[in-house]
Amino acid sequence: MRRTALALVLVLALLVRLLPSIEWRTVMGVDAYYHMRLAAGYVVHDSLYAGTRTAVYPPLFHLLMRPLAGVIEQAALILPPLLSTATVGALYWTLRDDARLATLAAFLMAVHPAVLMRVYFFPELLALFLMPFGYYALSSSSARGHVGAGAALLCTHTLGALFYLASVLAWPHRPRLRRATVALLAAGLAWALLPGPSVSRLVVSAPLPFLYGLALFAPCALYGWGAGTRLRGYQYAAAFALLAALAVPSELATHRIGALAAAAVATSAALGLKRLSVRSAPALAVVLAALCLVSFSYVGARDPIYRAEDRAGAVFVGGTALSPVASTAGHLVTFYGATVLVDEYAQYAPGHAERLAATLGVIMRNAKDYALLDREGVRYLFAERCVTVPTAGQFPCIYDSGARVYVLSP
């Protein structure tokens, strides 16, 4: 019975993660293209962005993916659903001493909206896989396991590591575990201060994260608060996630915090559902069915962002050496070999503000000052399928697959 329940949960998890890839038959997500390129050849100073974009990403995920560099596009399509499903199995394994609780927690992880929204080819997937093992080590009072999980997270995903370490500071553990946590947290903060992507706007997130699963599971977690003394640490971590989601900037607090908190939140909510299963099996069935419906609604809303038309345009730009280009799809066109002058991901490159102002003047307002574009050697604009260029009629279009390539000329 236990194996059957686990098998059904894993099949459900794999199904809801595969459906978007089956529907679109393309790599999901924007950041995936950048991490595909890092897996094929890891860089810190990225010369494909004008002015050289500096991004210090922990390298473990990219090193593990390096053997797949020759088939990286296929790997980026297939591996994310498999690794995310493996995370569901990992959570079950860490809670296996209580089969009912483990099954319920695995089910909640399988249908967790925030996790489903993060099934991309990027390091966070590996971080989500590692987190259940860290919490398991803490609940077992294993300093070695906790340090190992924390170190692996630091080598994989900085935000995930910081969230994990911060969430366990209130964990009821022994002093040596607390000291290890503080040491690892200090290392993570030092890494985060290195040059690289940073939070660019400090807008309080208000209710945004509640749309991605935290509040969805909160009533269940509250219902089980008095149960599972051995697992009280998970409940503390889940409570920390709710507070953190309201406090951090909105660009982090949507599905990012929801996904990073998923192991703790799912386990806490499973404690409530286990209590509910004893008191009212029909009520449990209703809750599980409702969660399935919510899960499938999120799956149906997923969009790959870059579709076949966009990829075809990027292949054209990279293959014909129309470079550097002005674009709003930097990760996509750089994956196929073009150099980007301005793009939202180039904002960390020196002189980006000047390049952006000059380029927008030409593209958006049909300005005739081409001095900066001439200096940088830019003569092309790549616009993905969903982008409208107000002055497009002023420039010759040399390629149109839905995505368009324009020649910028006075």
ABEGO torsion letter per residue (X at the ends): XAAAAAAAAAAAAAAAAAAAAAAAGBBBEAAAAAAAAAAABBBABBAABBGEBBBBBBAAAAAAAAAAAAAAAAAAAAAAAAAAAAAAAAAAAAAAABAAAAAAAAAAAAABAAAAAABBBBAAAAAAAAAAAAAAAAAAGBAAAAAAAAAAAAAABAAAAAAAAAAAAABBBBAAAAAAAAAAAAAAAAAAABBEBBBABBBBAEAAAAAAGAAAAAAAAAAAAABGAAAAAAAAAAAAAAAAAAABBAAAABAAAAAAAAAAAAAAAAAAAAAAAAABAAAAAAAAAAAAAAAAAAAAABBAGBBAAAAAAAAAAAAAGBOBBBBABAAAAAAAGBBBABBAAAAABBGAAAAAAAAAAAAAAGBABAAAAAAAGBABBBBBAABBBAAAAABBBABBAGBBBBBBBX
